[in-house]
Amino acid sequence: MNNLPCQADPQFVFCTERERRAARRGRSPIEELEEEAADETDNKRIRMRRAQRAYRTRKEEILVSEKARSEQLSKALDDAMETFISFLRHVYEFHQTRHSPGLLFHLNQAFMQI
């Protein structure tokens, strides 16, 4: 095994890779646990950890795709609003529509509902 500087030791003595990993906080990686898993409860614990990791990964992927979809829909709505406003301006420029209060009323009402 490689001897590496051991930061967990205040005297900074050399230690093995496994000892260096043991000094880190948190759960140990699944690969290390598989080597040490001797009974069914350890195997079950490993399977549960894998399932949790897979669930978190799927959840994150769904969140990212939904954010992208939300941004896409928001942009489509903004584009539709800009198109409708452009259409309204174009309609207001026509002389014939100025004398059609019913049409202007319905266009304004449609704009307010959007």
Legacy VTK file of the C-alpha trace (Angstrom):
# vtk DataFile Version 3.0
C-alpha trace
ASCII
DATASET POLYDATA
POINTS 114 float
0.000 0.000 0.000
1.015 3.581 -0.527
2.030 5.565 2.487
0.605 9.061 2.308
0.801 12.007 4.687
-1.891 11.556 7.295
-3.609 14.875 8.004
-5.715 13.393 10.779
-2.577 12.990 12.868
-1.318 16.278 14.353
2.281 15.163 13.877
1.599 14.609 10.149
2.864 11.024 10.192
2.586 8.806 7.146
-0.391 6.453 7.066
-2.068 4.065 4.646
-4.753 5.056 2.150
-7.431 3.275 4.202
-6.430 5.111 7.396
-6.505 8.418 5.542
-10.017 7.688 4.265
-11.133 6.702 7.750
-10.233 10.180 8.999
-12.815 11.812 6.692
-16.267 12.680 7.948
-19.497 11.222 6.643
-20.368 7.796 5.384
-17.713 5.689 3.786
-18.103 4.876 0.099
-20.204 1.873 -0.828
-17.215 0.041 -2.347
-15.521 -0.109 1.051
-18.685 -1.335 2.694
-19.109 -4.148 0.163
-15.740 -5.549 1.167
-16.731 -5.510 4.819
-20.363 -6.614 4.416
-20.575 -9.980 6.069
-24.210 -10.443 6.946
-27.594 -9.716 5.441
-28.197 -6.498 7.400
-25.068 -4.909 5.945
-26.112 -5.984 2.459
-29.561 -4.544 3.041
-28.034 -1.275 4.258
-25.913 -1.096 1.109
-28.944 -1.704 -1.106
-30.860 1.014 0.735
-28.017 3.486 0.244
-27.898 2.687 -3.467
-31.652 3.134 -3.747
-31.448 6.484 -1.942
-28.663 7.639 -4.241
-30.622 6.568 -7.335
-33.724 8.345 -6.013
-31.793 11.569 -5.371
-30.240 11.383 -8.835
-33.624 10.903 -10.518
-35.120 13.694 -8.421
-32.329 16.089 -9.428
-32.679 15.156 -13.114
-36.438 15.761 -12.975
-35.899 19.108 -11.265
-33.422 20.221 -13.932
-35.725 19.153 -16.783
-38.740 20.862 -15.191
-36.767 24.088 -14.750
-35.795 23.966 -18.427
-39.416 23.295 -19.397
-40.595 26.169 -17.204
-38.127 28.550 -18.827
-39.206 27.370 -22.275
-42.897 27.898 -21.475
-42.197 31.297 -19.947
-40.337 32.360 -23.083
-43.177 31.081 -25.282
-45.684 33.089 -23.220
-43.541 36.224 -23.469
-43.246 35.758 -27.235
-47.020 35.291 -27.554
-47.642 38.465 -25.541
-45.229 40.450 -27.718
-46.920 39.122 -30.861
-50.375 40.041 -29.554
-49.233 43.543 -28.554
-47.696 44.007 -31.999
-50.978 42.869 -33.562
-52.962 45.319 -31.408
-50.719 48.213 -32.431
-51.111 47.239 -36.064
-54.917 47.062 -35.734
-55.077 50.455 -33.973
-53.229 52.054 -36.891
-56.024 51.250 -39.351
-58.502 54.055 -39.835
-61.431 51.626 -40.161
-60.892 50.089 -36.728
-60.989 53.476 -35.004
-64.649 53.724 -36.004
-65.483 50.224 -34.761
-65.893 50.490 -30.995
-67.113 46.879 -30.670
-63.936 45.500 -32.204
-61.714 47.727 -30.063
-63.669 46.756 -26.960
-63.216 43.025 -27.645
-59.517 43.429 -28.445
-58.948 45.383 -25.222
-60.923 42.810 -23.257
-58.857 39.965 -24.755
-55.660 41.834 -23.894
-56.769 42.345 -20.286
-57.600 38.642 -19.909
-54.134 37.653 -21.046
LINES 1 115
114 0 1 2 3 4 5 6 7 8 9 10 11 12 13 14 15 16 17 18 19 20 21 22 23 24 25 26 27 28 29 30 31 32 33 34 35 36 37 38 39 40 41 42 43 44 45 46 47 48 49 50 51 52 53 54 55 56 57 58 59 60 61 62 63 64 65 66 67 68 69 70 71 72 73 74 75 76 77 78 79 80 81 82 83 84 85 86 87 88 89 90 91 92 93 94 95 96 97 98 99 100 101 102 103 104 105 106 107 108 109 110 111 112 113
